[in-house]
Amino acid sequence: MKILLLCDFRDNWSIHNRTKAISKFCPQYEFAIRETRDRKGGLWREDQFDVVHFNFSGKLTDYAPFILAERNRVLLTVANERSYFDGFGVDREVYRELLRVCRATSVSKRVADDCGATYIPNGIDEDIFDRHRNPVVGYAGTKDPNKNAHLIEQACRELGLEYRSAYYRGTRPDQPHAHGDMKHFYCGLDVYVHASATEGFNNTIIEALSCNVPVLMTRAGCWQEFEGWVDFIEPTVESIKAGLRKLSGRRLITDRFLWRNIVPRYAAEYEAIYAQQAGAAHA
């Protein structure tokens, strides 16, 4: 199958990267990627392709005569909500008509739900984004049971986050950090977590905030002083994990937004168009 992938221009971050991902992860097809301006030079050569995929929104209605005439081999992708809902860069009524008569996908679930297109989100190429930083989660204080430091450590372990703890130097052998050195500890963190079940006025909260380190804490002690400046958790592993989830966004991407898993949905659209043409030819 030969497929013409059309983008508005090659340095469009989202659209052009999507076309490249589709061609990369569908090696079973023969692709040509072209810009809209290439048509003036005759570089589209659209008659040579089984599927013509318009992978953009703005100015799409400029090509309405061709799209309507070749609707059985055209796939449209709604690339932004502004064109669909506000008519940005398109004749809105013509745009709606094109989406009504042609097979379509949308990178916006809101649009897909409204017009009946197939929702296919954008994705990430692991070969490009092949590294990620490991966020550091910290706690400072004692190991007393009411502090729940063990819950923080368990949550970090289950999320694959780095956990660091610090204990003030004092009369106990498990308190090795001098208070004057704690600034270095806080500045090495991405988030400070205090999961204490009971509290007075905990100095580590204001110490972390003084270093501009985000804080997750329980509603214990003088928590009202920090409303609007911290995020609150319950003293449970699941609540701590929920609070820390934003630090493990890589997991969301690998679960739902990898191109190698998303692109086969485009292949299904191409196959449906190709099958429709074959059926029409034998009718």
N, C-alpha and C positions, 0 to 999 in steps of 0.2 A: 504494500500500500504506500502511495506517495502522498505526503501531507505538506501543505504550504502553511507555515506558521507566520502570522503577521503581527508585528508590534508597531507601535506608533513611531518610536525611534529607539535606537540601540542602547542609548545611555539612560533609558528609563529604568530605574533600579528594580522596581517590582515586575513590570511587564516583561522586560527583556530577560531578566533572570528566570522568570517562569517559562518563557519559551526555550531557554537553554536547558532548563531542568527537564522539560518534557522530551526534548530531543535526546537528552543524555540517557534518561531512564526508560525510554521506549526504543531500544536498539533494533527491534523487529521491523520498524518502519523506516522509510526513506524520507528525510525531512529537508526542507529548505526554509531558512529563516530570512524574512525580508522586512524592511521598513515600509511604511505606507508611501513614502516619497519615492520608493523604488519603482512604483507603478508607472510613473511618468517616463522612465527610461525603458519601459518594457521588461523590467527584470522580474515582475511577478510571474509571468508566463503561466497564469492560473489554469489554463486549459490542460496543462500537463499533470494536474494533481487530482487525486481521488477525493481528498478532503481539503477544504480551505478554511483554516481556523483563524478567525478574527479575534485576536487576543488582547483587545483594548476596548475602551468605551468612547473617549473623546473623539469627535469628528467621524464616528462610525457611520452616521447617516449620510455622509458624503458618498458612501459606496452602496447606498440603498438599491439602485437599479441592478447592480451586479448581484447583490445578496438575494434580492427577490427572484431574479431570474435563475439563480443557481442554488436556491434554498435547500435542495435535496442533498447537496454535498457541502453545505456550510455549517460550521459550528461557531457560535458566538460565545464569548466570555465577557460577562459584565465585570469590569475591572475597578469600578468605583461607584459609590452610592450617589454621588452628585449628579452624574449623568442620568441615572435612572429616576431618581426622585425629583431633581431640580432642573433637569434638562441642560446641565452644564456641557457645552461643547457639542450638543446634538439638537436635532429637531425632536422634541420629546415625544410627540405623537407618532412620528415615523419610527422612532426608536422602539416604542412599545409595540408597534406593528411588526417590526423585524423580530422581536423576541417572541411574538405570538406565533409566527409562522416558521421560525427556524429552531433547530435544536440549540439549547443554550446551557451554559454553566455560569456560575457566579462565585467570586471569591468572598462575597458578602452573604452571610446566612439570612440577613434581613431581606435583601433583594431576592434571594432564591425563594424564600417563603412567600414573598409577595407575588412573584411572576411565574412560579412553578419551575424555575430553572433548577438544575442539579447543583447543589452546593459542593464546591471543591476548594478548600482553603489553600493559601500559599504554604510553602514549606521551606525546609532547611536542607542544604546539601552537606552531608557529613564529611565529604571529602574536602570541603572548604572550611567549615566550622568544626575542625577535628580536635580542638582543644577547648578546655573550659577550666575556669578557676575553681578552686575548692574553698568555699566560704568558711570562715572561722567563727565559731560560736564560743562565747566565754561566760564564765561565772566566777565570782570572787566572794569569799566569805568562809564560813566554817563548814565542816562536814556533819554538823548536827542533823539529826533526822528531819527536823521541821524545815530545814532549808531545801530539801528535795534535790540536792545536786545530782543524785543518782538518776533522777528522772530526766534531767537535762542531758546527761551523758547517754542514757538509753535512747532518747529521741534522736540525738545526733547520730548515733550508731545506726539506727534504722533508716535514717535519711541519707546516710553516707556523707555527713558533714564533719568537719574537723572540730573537736571539742578541746578547749583549753580551760584549765582551772587555776586559780591563784588563791593563796591563803596568806593572810598577813603574818609577818614574823611576830611572835609573842612568846608566851610561856609554853605553848604546845609545840611538839616536834614537827607537826604536820602544817605549820604555818611559816613557810620559808621566805615570803616576800616582804621586804621592808616597804612601809607605806609610801615613802618618797620615790620608790621605783615603780609604783603601780601605773603611772601614766604610760609607761612603755607597754605594759600589759594591755591596757585598754586600746591604745592606738594600733595594736595588732589585730583587733577584732572587727568583724563585720556586723555583729549584733551581740548585745549583752543580754543574758537571760537570768531572771531572778524568779524562781518558782516557789518561794517560801510560803509555807502555810500560815505562819504567824510572823509578825514583824513589828518593829517600833518605827523609827525613822532610819531607813537603811542608807548608809553613806555611799554604798557602791552604786546606787541608782544615780545620785547626783554626780558622782565621779565619772561614770560612763558618759552621762549627758554632757559633762563639761568638756569631754574629749570629742563631742559630736558623734558618739556611737549610738545607733538606734537601740532602744531598750524594749524588751518584752518582760512584763512583770505581772504578778498576781495582785488582786485587790486586797492586799494585806498592809497593815500599818497605815502610813499617811499617803496612800495611793491617790487620794483626791487631789493632792498637790500637783500631780503629774498628768492629769487628764488633758488630752489634746497634744501631749508631747511623747507619749509612749503608747504601745499597744498592750492590751491586757490579755492574760491567759489564765486558765485554771491550773491548779497544781496536779495535772495528770500528764502522762506521756502523750496521749492523743491530742490534748489541747496544745502542748508545747510543739508537737509536730505540725499542727495546723498553723501555728504562729510562725514557724520556721519555713513553711512550704515555699514562700517566695524566694528563699535562698537556694532552692533546688529546682529552678525552672528548667534545667536541662532534662529532667525526668519527664516533664510535660511535653517537651519537644520530641524526645525519642519515642514517647508513647503515641503522639498524635500528629506531629507536624514534620515528618521526614519526607522529603521528596520521593525517595525510593518506594515509600508506601502509598503516597498520594497520587503519583503520576499514573499508576494503573487505572485510576478512575477516568482519566482522559482517554486511555486506550479503549475503555469500554464505550465511551462516546464515539470514538472513531469507528469502532467495529459496528456499532449500531447504524451509523450513517452509511457505511460501506454495505452492510446487509440490506439496508433499505434500497440502495441503488440497484443491488443485484436482484432484489425482489421485483423492482419496477421494470428492470430489463427483461425479466422472464414473464411478466404479466401479459 
